[in-house]
Amino acid sequence: MALEVIASAKVVPPNGTFVVAHGGEQVLLVRTAFGVFAVENRCSHAYQELAEGKVRKIMIFCPLHGLGFDLRNGCPKGNLTDQPIKAWHCEETDEGIAVDLDIRLDPQED
């Protein structure tokens, strides 16, 4: 898979989210003052969808327990889990928001 436009840039509001089904994944697009990010739409602790979570700087917080995930690499911040969520390479282009599901940014087990 290569970098593919999966959404219009205007569907992801500032400090907001938008979910897109793409390549067998529920991709959560998140816009912050630091850019647009693409992560898995599921908390690795309680499997809650993250789309309704609060967005602060480079973090998204699970709406169930408040566990934060770094949008740059999917890593959790807190004591509830040490399992990251998937994070993918994402770019905002003239055509829209593009994601490459083959380029993972989260730490992966060997």
Phi, psi and omega in degrees: 000147179241180177299121182230137175289124182243353180199153172290144181299329185284351181277350179253104183287161175303134183053035181227181186227163175205133183259136178229130171279122183208128176059033181080008180241152169265098184271123177263114175269132184229129178252130174229178175295345182263000178131192178249137184233156178233119180224168176294140181270048180204127177294136180280355179267304186242007177060024176284142174294137184269352186303330180267006181285159178283143179249125178223120180052253181249022184236150167237140185246131180300131181290345182276305184242357178081009179296132181264145176234134178287122183291340181285330186216004177076002184286137179283152175237108182144184186258358186284331179202157172248007181272120178287164169265161178293140175225137184238158174299133185217139177223145171262121182244178176297332181276340182146204181264124184248141181228144173241106183290349177276345180254097180271138180254349180276152175295134181241145179289146178282000000 
